[in-house]
Each structure stands twice: as structure tokens, then as C-alpha cells.
Amino acid sequence: MPKISDIQETPNPNAVKFILKEPVSHGTSHSFKTIEAGLDDKLAKSLFDIGEVVSVFYMDKMITVEKTDDAEWDELLPSLAVPIRSAEAVKTTNGNGNGAAAKVGGAIAAAASDDPKIAQINALLDERIRPYLASDGGWLEVLELQDTTLMIRYEGACGSCPSSLTGTLMAIENMIKEEIDPAISVVAI
């Protein structure tokens, strides 16, 4: 059962990031943008069941919760702490799983891809972008590279933050154009 180490504000005023002492996943991100999407995930469901929760994102020792515009953090935070403290760590399977990943598609397939350009892009994002997004309670996944269009998805607090969809997106595209391929354009889905 994870203990909460800290609760931090994010650049998105409707999202907070819970920093935990124990992991709720091991290297995998879990994103639920609707109540329906979280029905089969015990942690996400327990957070949505509180009400006033718009989205849930968790990875390793971080949980980001986004609330409705009308909800007040002072009233919501104590209620959110209860299911977070009683959450179980998510186990991952051994093995590389690349065959299954290719069948699933999206971010999993991109992460398992043998495409050297996607590997370069992910390495660049891991080094220069993802740590900053994670510090703000968010994440970024590469979904696919179609010809010269890279499709990405913002997760957590970044998923609905206006600065992610403008400034950060342009910075990512500029880095990729300068360091990997000047023909690549980046689209957030």
C-alpha cells in the first residue's frame, strides 16, 4: 500500500500530482480519460468513484488526477488520498512482449518498434522532454510515425493543458527537425 510522500500542483490548475513512496506500476503508464475507460482498473475506478474526477494517470511512483472545473481541491484531496493509500502495486510480466505489442498498436507498438527513427525519437524524448513532463504530472507517448508525420499523445496533467498543445509541441517538433529529420512534423492526438 503506497504512502503519499507529497502532493504537488501542476501547470494545469485542474490537475495535481501525488508523489508516492512505493510504486503503483513498474515502468508502465496507465491513462484513463473517462470513467468508462477506468472501469477495469481498480485504482482508476476507485478515484473516479469519488466524483468530480475527469481523468487519472499513473506511472511508477506518481498519480495525476484531474478534476472538474467546479470542484475544489480542499474538499477533493482528502477523499482522493484514501484509495491512493490503499492501492496495490501493479505487477508487470517478464519478457519483451514485442509480438503482442505489435498486435495492440499505438504507443505499445511504437515503443517495441524496430524502426531506428522511432528509437532515436524516443531516446531524444526520454532525455530532454519526458523528465520535465513527469515533473509536472504528465507524460508523452509516441503513437506512430506515418511517413513524415509523428503522432504523439500527452497523458496526465499534460493531456488537457493548453501549453502542451502549443509551446511544448512546437519545441518537440523543432528538436526532432534539428536533430533527427527536418521533414518530420509532430501532431498531438
Rosetta silent file (secondary structure, phi, psi, omega in degrees, C-alpha in Angstrom):
SEQUENCE: MPKISDIQETPNPNAVKFILKEPVSHGTSHSFKTIEAGLDDKLAKSLFDIGEVVSVFYMDKMITVEKTDDAEWDELLPSLAVPIRSAEAVKTTNGNGNGAAAKVGGAIAAAASDDPKIAQINALLDERIRPYLASDGGWLEVLELQDTTLMIRYEGACGSCPSSLTGTLMAIENMIKEEIDPAISVVAI
SCORE:     score description
SCORE:     0.000 S_00000001
   1 L     0.000  118.397 -176.645    0.000    0.000    0.000 S_00000001
   2 L   -70.731  140.860  172.224    1.636    3.223   -1.152 S_00000001
   3 L   -98.896  144.404  179.780    2.156    6.067    1.234 S_00000001
   4 E   -83.009  122.802  179.371    1.828    9.582   -0.132 S_00000001
   5 E   -87.146  -37.818 -176.556    5.137   11.416    0.030 S_00000001
   6 E  -161.891  156.636  172.171    3.936   14.720   -1.415 S_00000001
   7 E  -124.494  123.723 -174.904    1.084   16.373   -3.310 S_00000001
   8 E  -122.423  143.306  171.987    2.182   18.893   -5.932 S_00000001
   9 E   -71.441  157.766  176.198    0.390   21.407   -8.086 S_00000001
  10 L  -121.283  169.578  174.985    0.916   21.162  -11.836 S_00000001
  11 L   -61.058  -22.082  175.994    0.816   23.875  -14.516 S_00000001
  12 L   -85.871  113.630 -176.272   -2.719   22.624  -15.198 S_00000001
  13 L   -63.500  -16.896  179.059   -4.846   24.174  -12.399 S_00000001
  14 L   -96.468   10.227 -179.295   -7.305   21.260  -12.594 S_00000001
  15 E  -132.334  140.625  172.452   -4.638   18.589  -12.024 S_00000001
  16 E  -125.907  156.459 -178.895   -2.496   17.588   -9.052 S_00000001
  17 E  -116.638  124.487  174.174    0.320   15.085   -8.821 S_00000001
  18 E   -94.425  124.366  174.840    0.618   12.651   -5.924 S_00000001
  19 E   -97.679  128.244 -174.502    4.198   11.518   -5.290 S_00000001
  20 E  -109.333  158.184  176.096    4.269    8.081   -3.642 S_00000001
  21 L   -85.908  -23.056  177.374    6.833    6.221   -1.551 S_00000001
  22 L  -125.313  149.722 -177.996    6.016    2.903   -3.269 S_00000001
  23 L   -76.065  147.363  172.204    5.245    2.320   -6.966 S_00000001
  24 L  -104.366   -4.986  169.928    1.753    1.641   -8.296 S_00000001
  25 L  -153.916  166.102 -178.729    3.252    0.459  -11.582 S_00000001
  26 L  -122.284   86.281  176.442    6.673   -0.586  -12.728 S_00000001
  27 L    79.894    3.166  178.279    7.726    1.374  -15.812 S_00000001
  28 L  -115.685  142.561  177.242    4.297    1.325  -17.427 S_00000001
  29 E   -98.599  147.226 -179.783    1.938    4.268  -17.731 S_00000001
  30 E  -131.282  119.066 -175.423   -1.801    3.940  -17.214 S_00000001
  31 E  -126.083  130.905 -178.718   -4.081    6.669  -18.539 S_00000001
  32 E  -133.331  110.839 -175.408   -7.863    6.907  -18.154 S_00000001
  33 L   -96.927   -2.528  176.989   -9.587    9.900  -19.689 S_00000001
  34 L  -144.730  160.842  176.022  -13.134    8.800  -18.873 S_00000001
  35 L   -59.306  -43.048 -178.674  -14.947    6.921  -16.124 S_00000001
  36 H   -61.017  -39.748 -179.696  -15.755    4.174  -18.621 S_00000001
  37 H   -64.970  -27.481 -177.647  -12.097    3.740  -19.552 S_00000001
  38 H   -93.910    3.192 -175.919  -11.212    3.209  -15.887 S_00000001
  39 L   -60.993  -33.316 -176.983  -13.868    0.623  -15.033 S_00000001
  40 L   -93.228    3.145  178.663  -11.495   -2.350  -15.345 S_00000001
  41 L  -112.472  117.822 -174.035   -8.655   -0.730  -13.391 S_00000001
  42 H   -56.913  -46.315 -178.688   -9.096   -0.956   -9.618 S_00000001
  43 H   -66.574  -50.169 -179.071   -7.118    2.210   -8.798 S_00000001
  44 H   -60.128  -44.770 -179.773   -8.639    4.361  -11.549 S_00000001
  45 H   -59.780  -42.869 -178.699  -12.161    3.163  -10.737 S_00000001
  46 H   -65.097  -31.303  177.761  -11.720    3.967   -7.051 S_00000001
  47 H   -77.328  -42.666  176.283  -10.621    7.512   -7.908 S_00000001
  48 H   -62.753  -35.329 -178.862  -13.410    8.112  -10.429 S_00000001
  49 L   -61.671  -20.183  178.845  -15.940    6.758   -7.896 S_00000001
  50 L   -67.600  -29.986 -177.591  -15.181    9.726   -5.635 S_00000001
  51 L    94.091  159.753  179.496  -16.804   12.018   -8.183 S_00000001
  52 L    65.452    8.965  178.956  -15.567   15.272   -9.714 S_00000001
  53 E   -99.188  128.790 -177.327  -12.632   13.373  -11.307 S_00000001
  54 E   -96.908  -39.625  179.640  -12.140   13.910  -15.048 S_00000001
  55 E  -152.443  157.627  178.842   -9.022   11.801  -15.682 S_00000001
  56 E  -134.251  133.702  175.803   -6.494    9.577  -13.917 S_00000001
  57 E  -136.201  132.106  173.963   -2.904    8.926  -14.966 S_00000001
  58 E  -142.978  151.001 -178.904   -0.366    6.874  -13.065 S_00000001
  59 E  -162.736  130.421  177.687    3.131    5.591  -13.591 S_00000001
  60 L    52.750 -115.414 -176.719    5.741    4.270  -11.176 S_00000001
  61 L  -106.889   34.494 -177.686    5.531    6.444   -8.028 S_00000001
  62 E  -138.767  135.679  172.141    3.256    9.147   -9.455 S_00000001
  63 E  -128.968  126.807  175.665   -0.510    9.548   -9.764 S_00000001
  64 E  -112.048  129.501  179.328   -2.008   12.567  -11.513 S_00000001
  65 E  -121.094  131.343  176.174   -5.688   13.317  -11.016 S_00000001
  66 E  -108.190  134.294 -177.474   -7.603   15.913  -12.998 S_00000001
  67 E  -105.772  170.261  173.078  -10.785   17.369  -11.507 S_00000001
  68 L   -71.050  161.404  178.776  -13.802   19.161  -12.931 S_00000001
  69 L   -60.327  -35.212 -174.201  -13.661   22.966  -13.156 S_00000001
  70 L   -81.296  -20.521 -177.328  -16.221   23.338  -10.370 S_00000001
  71 L   -71.243  148.946  178.351  -14.584   21.023   -7.808 S_00000001
  72 L  -106.318  130.394 -178.729  -12.435   22.482   -5.034 S_00000001
  73 H   -59.926  -37.746 -178.934   -9.090   20.837   -4.233 S_00000001
  74 H   -58.713  -33.116  179.194   -9.501   21.479   -0.491 S_00000001
  75 H   -86.363  -32.648 -173.005  -12.601   19.270   -0.475 S_00000001
  76 H   -83.417  -38.224 -174.757  -11.403   16.683   -3.008 S_00000001
  77 H   -56.030  -46.048  179.351   -7.824   15.939   -1.862 S_00000001
  78 H   -60.893  -35.221  178.671   -8.696   14.174    1.425 S_00000001
  79 H   -69.914  -37.542  179.888  -11.122   11.890   -0.435 S_00000001
  80 H   -68.111  -31.998 -176.985   -8.556   11.065   -3.138 S_00000001
  81 H   -63.416  -31.118 -176.034   -5.930   10.132   -0.542 S_00000001
  82 H   -62.779  -56.341  179.368   -7.976    7.175    0.758 S_00000001
  83 H   -67.999  -28.002  178.246   -7.955    4.979   -2.400 S_00000001
  84 H   -66.126  -43.794  179.807   -4.398    6.038   -3.225 S_00000001
  85 H   -66.496  -25.782 -178.383   -3.165    4.843    0.160 S_00000001
  86 L   -97.906    4.662 -178.887   -4.951    1.517   -0.252 S_00000001
  87 L   -67.704  151.952  175.542   -3.759    0.893   -3.849 S_00000001
  88 L  -101.111  151.464  175.144   -1.736   -2.190   -4.731 S_00000001
  89 L   -68.980  139.306  178.918    1.412   -2.124   -6.825 S_00000001
  90 L   -85.627  129.579  179.762    0.761   -3.185  -10.419 S_00000001
  91 L   -88.634  145.608  174.487    2.818   -6.186  -11.491 S_00000001
  92 L  -112.584  157.350 -179.963    4.373   -6.416  -14.947 S_00000001
  93 L   -88.761  156.245  176.982    5.132   -9.567  -16.868 S_00000001
  94 L   -82.585  162.193  179.741    8.623  -10.709  -17.776 S_00000001
  95 L    98.987  165.221 -176.123    9.792  -10.892  -21.361 S_00000001
  96 L   -85.205  -26.719  174.662    9.885   -8.298  -24.077 S_00000001
  97 L    64.672   16.639 -176.232    6.335   -8.819  -25.382 S_00000001
  98 H   -60.447  -36.747  179.327    7.174   -7.287  -28.769 S_00000001
  99 H   -63.207  -46.921  178.179    4.895   -9.680  -30.668 S_00000001
 100 H   -66.160  -37.024 -179.279    1.897   -8.824  -28.526 S_00000001
 101 H   -62.280  -41.338 -179.621    2.801   -5.131  -28.621 S_00000001
 102 H   -63.053  -33.935  179.194    2.693   -5.030  -32.393 S_00000001
 103 H   -71.342  -34.858 -179.035   -0.815   -6.501  -32.331 S_00000001
 104 H   -70.442  -42.373  179.838   -2.045   -3.922  -29.811 S_00000001
 105 L    84.430 -171.149  177.698   -0.707   -0.975  -31.802 S_00000001
 106 H    62.305 -142.857 -174.644   -0.410    2.629  -30.697 S_00000001
 107 H   -62.465  -35.300 -179.610    2.148    3.601  -28.057 S_00000001
 108 H   -65.403  -45.418  178.986    2.966   -0.003  -27.144 S_00000001
 109 H   -65.325  -39.031  178.867    3.794   -0.883  -30.740 S_00000001
 110 H   -64.402  -40.406  179.361    5.827    2.315  -31.162 S_00000001
 111 H   -65.912  -33.659 -177.873    7.827    1.542  -28.020 S_00000001
 112 H   -92.349   -0.229 -175.317    8.527   -2.001  -29.238 S_00000001
 113 L   -62.966  148.953  174.748    9.198   -0.923  -32.828 S_00000001
 114 L   -91.891   -0.872 -178.581   12.408   -1.853  -34.606 S_00000001
 115 L   -65.712  118.222 -177.520   12.265    1.417  -36.588 S_00000001
 116 H   -63.695  -28.774  179.167   15.551    3.235  -35.856 S_00000001
 117 H   -68.627  -41.101  177.207   13.929    6.642  -36.350 S_00000001
 118 H   -65.870  -37.482  177.327   11.322    5.918  -33.648 S_00000001
 119 H   -62.676  -42.125  177.737   14.127    4.693  -31.385 S_00000001
 120 H   -63.565  -43.409 -179.617   16.007    7.973  -31.948 S_00000001
 121 H   -63.277  -47.304  179.446   12.861    9.998  -31.285 S_00000001
 122 H   -62.295  -38.750  178.198   12.085    8.084  -28.075 S_00000001
 123 H   -63.226  -42.958  177.963   15.696    8.478  -26.890 S_00000001
 124 H   -62.748  -45.710  179.454   15.518   12.232  -27.502 S_00000001
 125 H   -64.373  -40.072  178.594   12.178   12.495  -25.696 S_00000001
 126 H   -61.648  -37.281 -176.261   13.470   10.368  -22.795 S_00000001
 127 H   -81.332  -40.107 -167.443   16.471   12.616  -22.377 S_00000001
 128 H  -117.007  -14.520 -175.403   15.038   16.074  -22.982 S_00000001
 129 L  -120.407  -53.749 -173.335   11.249   16.135  -22.713 S_00000001
 130 H   -57.091  -39.231  178.845    9.690   13.341  -20.651 S_00000001
 131 H   -59.957  -36.476  179.764   11.504   14.141  -17.372 S_00000001
 132 H   -72.494  -39.485  177.103   10.085   17.673  -17.441 S_00000001
 133 H   -64.136  -42.613  179.361    6.586   16.489  -18.298 S_00000001
 134 H   -62.727  -36.954  179.653    6.755   13.904  -15.485 S_00000001
 135 H   -66.233  -20.470  176.645    7.821   16.589  -13.025 S_00000001
 136 L  -100.140   10.915  177.471    4.585   18.394  -13.919 S_00000001
 137 L    84.361   21.234 -178.398    2.451   15.263  -13.526 S_00000001
 138 E  -130.803 -172.095 -178.181    2.287   14.338  -17.185 S_00000001
 139 E  -161.800  170.882  178.442    3.805   12.156  -19.851 S_00000001
 140 E  -142.060  132.318  177.394    4.093   11.814  -23.606 S_00000001
 141 E  -118.715  138.342  172.421    3.724    8.708  -25.727 S_00000001
 142 E   -84.737  123.327 -179.499    4.780    8.205  -29.324 S_00000001
 143 E   -90.402  -49.481  177.514    1.888    6.526  -31.116 S_00000001
 144 E  -171.280  162.451  174.238    3.306    6.092  -34.610 S_00000001
 145 E  -117.712  110.511  177.593    5.330    7.590  -37.408 S_00000001
 146 E  -107.660  112.287 -175.473    3.421    7.668  -40.700 S_00000001
 147 L    55.016 -106.701 -179.765    5.710    8.809  -43.493 S_00000001
 148 L  -115.004   16.546  179.153    6.896   12.147  -42.065 S_00000001
 149 E  -110.589  117.236  177.339    4.126   12.711  -39.509 S_00000001
 150 E   -94.544  122.766  178.418    4.856   11.744  -35.902 S_00000001
 151 E  -102.287  126.552  179.961    1.720   11.214  -33.831 S_00000001
 152 E  -124.105  163.727  175.591    2.045   11.688  -30.082 S_00000001
 153 E  -134.947  128.033  173.037   -0.349   11.673  -27.146 S_00000001
 154 E   -82.359  143.408 -179.395    0.007   13.740  -23.984 S_00000001
 155 E  -125.145  164.305  176.350   -1.002   11.995  -20.757 S_00000001
 156 E    64.500 -141.212 -177.843   -1.805   13.067  -17.214 S_00000001
 157 H   -60.645  -26.931 -178.734   -1.779   16.779  -16.428 S_00000001
 158 H   -74.604  -19.731 -174.828   -0.366   17.485  -19.899 S_00000001
 159 H   -62.328  -28.812 -179.452   -3.362   15.909  -21.621 S_00000001
 160 H  -125.635   15.347 -178.642   -5.587   18.942  -21.179 S_00000001
 161 L   -87.915  126.171 -178.176   -3.013   21.669  -20.554 S_00000001
 162 H   -58.835  -34.145 -178.105   -3.022   24.423  -23.206 S_00000001
 163 H   -68.359  -26.088  176.812    0.773   24.884  -23.052 S_00000001
 164 H   -66.379  -38.350 -174.458    1.282   21.235  -24.053 S_00000001
 165 H   -83.191   -4.994  179.187   -0.697   21.709  -27.213 S_00000001
 166 H  -122.148  -84.165 -173.858    1.165   24.856  -28.249 S_00000001
 167 H   -59.535  -48.607 -177.957    4.628   25.653  -26.874 S_00000001
 168 H   -64.937  -42.232  179.743    5.725   22.152  -25.891 S_00000001
 169 H   -60.708  -43.303  178.839    4.504   20.655  -29.162 S_00000001
 170 H   -65.833  -40.050  179.053    6.423   23.241  -31.177 S_00000001
 171 H   -63.616  -42.449  178.438    9.574   22.684  -29.103 S_00000001
 172 H   -62.075  -47.534 -179.949    9.361   18.917  -29.637 S_00000001
 173 H   -60.761  -43.319  179.731    8.878   19.334  -33.371 S_00000001
 174 H   -62.698  -42.264  178.240   11.802   21.768  -33.615 S_00000001
 175 H   -61.924  -44.718 -179.078   14.120   19.398  -31.703 S_00000001
 176 H   -65.203  -41.484  178.548   13.166   16.458  -33.894 S_00000001
 177 H   -63.032  -41.739 -177.438   13.600   18.523  -37.083 S_00000001
 178 H   -74.293  -37.637 -170.000   17.034   19.763  -35.965 S_00000001
 179 H  -105.236  -18.215 -175.502   18.405   16.519  -34.530 S_00000001
 180 L  -123.163  -56.973 -177.332   16.687   13.663  -36.370 S_00000001
 181 L  -158.975  117.918 -177.640   14.883   14.585  -39.614 S_00000001
 182 L   -66.495  -12.244 -178.681   13.920   18.051  -40.908 S_00000001
 183 L   -87.799  -12.560 -174.493   10.911   16.609  -42.767 S_00000001
 184 L   -77.450  131.243  170.517    9.105   15.302  -39.656 S_00000001
 185 E  -111.305  151.166 -175.158    6.061   17.172  -38.388 S_00000001
 186 E  -116.303  131.662 -178.943    4.552   16.393  -34.987 S_00000001
 187 E  -125.627  130.757  175.547    0.829   16.095  -34.297 S_00000001
 188 E   -91.829  129.065 -179.137   -0.780   15.656  -30.876 S_00000001
 189 L  -110.039    0.000    0.000   -3.764   13.308  -30.880 S_00000001
